[in-house]
Amino acid sequence: MIFEKWAAVDYKIVDGEKKWFNDGTYYAECKCDICGKEFRKQLYRGLRTDVCSDQCAYVRDLKKQKEKRLQARITTCAVCGLGFVPSRSGAKYCSDRCRQAAYRQRKS
């Protein structure tokens, strides 16, 4: 990434990182977690952003939401106790084998 406006900017090395200083604000060089592009982020009241743009933030948020939904769907099998993702909302058993074992237990 080209930083024309940063050409005459001062920097300090703090905690082994190069911190840029411009217009009374500190910046740090980072790499975007989504696209891998290098960018400078503003160090503002402990704000720790890991993405370079709103588009990358949107992609990051979609991934987090998908992960959260998947974790919410994981249930445990009533027979063997293993975790599984049910194919329908009321599923109690992870397989036909466990379903049949539960049926035989109820019958005897």
C-alpha positions as CSV (number, residue, x, y, z in Angstrom):
1,M,0.0,0.0,0.0
2,I,1.3,3.4,-0.9
3,F,1.3,6.1,1.8
4,E,2.0,9.4,0.1
5,K,0.7,11.5,3.0
6,W,2.9,9.6,5.4
7,A,6.2,10.6,3.7
8,A,7.1,13.3,6.2
9,V,5.7,11.6,9.3
10,D,7.6,10.8,12.5
11,Y,7.6,7.4,14.1
12,K,8.7,5.9,17.4
13,I,9.5,2.3,18.3
14,V,7.2,1.3,21.1
15,D,7.2,-2.3,22.4
16,G,9.2,-3.4,19.4
17,E,6.6,-2.0,17.0
18,K,6.9,1.0,14.7
19,K,4.3,3.5,15.8
20,W,3.6,6.3,13.3
21,F,2.6,9.7,14.5
22,N,0.6,12.2,12.4
23,D,-1.7,15.1,13.4
24,G,-1.6,14.2,17.1
25,T,-2.6,10.6,16.5
26,Y,-0.6,7.3,16.7
27,Y,-0.9,4.7,14.0
28,A,0.5,1.1,13.7
29,E,1.3,-0.9,10.6
30,C,-0.8,-4.1,10.4
31,K,-1.8,-6.8,8.0
32,C,-5.5,-7.4,7.3
33,D,-6.7,-10.8,8.6
34,I,-9.2,-11.2,5.7
35,C,-7.4,-10.0,2.5
36,G,-3.8,-9.9,3.7
37,K,-3.3,-6.2,2.6
38,E,-1.0,-4.0,4.7
39,F,-2.5,-1.0,6.2
40,R,-2.0,1.5,9.0
41,K,-4.6,1.5,11.8
42,Q,-5.3,4.3,14.2
43,L,-4.5,3.5,17.8
44,Y,-7.4,5.1,19.5
45,R,-8.4,4.3,23.1
46,G,-7.4,0.7,22.8
47,L,-9.4,0.1,19.6
48,R,-7.9,-3.0,18.0
49,T,-9.1,-3.4,14.5
50,D,-7.8,-6.3,12.5
51,V,-9.3,-5.5,9.1
52,C,-8.4,-2.8,6.5
53,S,-11.8,-1.8,5.2
54,D,-15.6,-2.0,5.8
55,Q,-15.8,-4.7,3.2
56,C,-13.3,-6.9,5.1
57,A,-15.1,-6.1,8.4
58,Y,-18.4,-7.3,6.7
59,V,-16.8,-10.6,5.6
60,R,-15.3,-11.1,9.1
61,D,-18.7,-10.5,10.7
62,L,-20.4,-13.0,8.3
63,K,-17.8,-15.7,9.3
64,K,-18.4,-15.0,13.0
65,Q,-22.2,-15.2,12.6
66,K,-21.9,-18.5,10.6
67,E,-19.7,-20.0,13.3
68,K,-22.0,-18.9,16.0
69,R,-25.1,-20.4,14.3
70,L,-23.2,-23.7,13.8
71,Q,-22.2,-23.8,17.5
72,A,-25.8,-23.1,18.5
73,R,-27.1,-26.1,16.4
74,I,-24.7,-28.7,17.9
75,T,-26.6,-31.1,20.2
76,T,-25.7,-34.2,22.0
77,C,-27.0,-37.7,21.2
78,A,-29.4,-39.1,23.8
79,V,-27.8,-42.6,23.6
80,C,-24.0,-42.3,22.9
81,G,-23.5,-38.7,24.1
82,L,-21.6,-37.5,21.1
83,G,-22.1,-34.1,19.7
84,F,-23.7,-33.8,16.2
85,V,-25.4,-31.2,13.9
86,P,-29.0,-32.3,13.5
87,S,-30.5,-32.3,10.0
88,R,-33.9,-31.3,11.5
89,S,-34.8,-29.3,14.6
90,G,-36.2,-32.1,16.8
91,A,-33.5,-34.7,16.3
92,K,-32.4,-36.6,19.4
93,Y,-30.1,-39.2,18.0
94,C,-27.0,-38.9,15.9
95,S,-27.6,-42.0,13.7
96,D,-30.1,-44.7,12.9
97,R,-28.0,-47.1,15.1
98,C,-28.6,-44.9,18.2
99,R,-32.2,-44.4,17.4
100,Q,-32.7,-48.2,17.1
101,A,-30.8,-48.7,20.4
102,A,-33.1,-46.2,22.2
103,Y,-36.2,-47.9,20.8
104,R,-35.0,-51.3,22.0
105,Q,-34.2,-49.9,25.4
106,R,-37.7,-48.5,25.7
107,K,-39.3,-51.7,24.6
108,S,-37.5,-53.9,27.2
